[in-house]
Amino acid sequence: MSVDGPVPGNSGGDQDKGGGGPEPSGVDLARVALRAAREAARARGDAAQQKRQARRGGLRSGARADGRDPMALGSAINRLITERGWETPAAVGGVMGRWPQIVGGDVAKHCVPERYDEDERVLVVRCDSTAWATNLRLLAPTLVARLNEDLGHGSVRVIKVLGPGGPGSGARRYGPLRAPGSKGPGDTYG
């Protein structure tokens, strides 16, 4: 027996026989409680720090690479094109830039791609003469196959060939005495 009296839970027999080892004393219990309090405070502090960072505009980039780090301009543009789904229009825009290499120098001098309709998958090409427009109409199936080979299957379904005086070319000139709202010469008959 100790001077303090019997240990609770012990029937007064020998304390070494339990095999459980000595029970923690007051100092040991204080250390365990302090450790638990520190861990709880650290967890609360991490949560509060994350809230502050979120209010300031998000987490800051650290020592390791992540999605917030600066990137090269080409990589950023490619990522933007992919995220927005602009792959086909960007590829067709590249074709318009390389038009002479695709169709050849002679055809490129006389025929220029004007626009691409993504919904209809139609490439509109304007020629400077009716002879070149006819020539390009004959070459259209071959050009569609070549463009689809370059861009991916089904990117261009049809090539629409416009002659020199087609709609929207600005070739139609109106006189100085044009009535507002009229639809041209067909408006006066009928």
Buried (B, 14 or more C-beta within 10 A) or exposed (E): EEEEEEEEEEEEEEBEEEEEEEEEEEEEEEEEEEEEEEEEEEEEEEEEEEEEEEEEEEEEEEEEEEEEEEEEEEEEEBEEBEEEEBBBBBBBEEBBEEBEEBBEEEBBEBBEBBEBEEEEBBBBBBBEEEEBBEBBBEBBEEBBEBBBEBBEEEBBEBBBBBBBEBEEEEEEEEEEEEEEEEEEEEEEEE
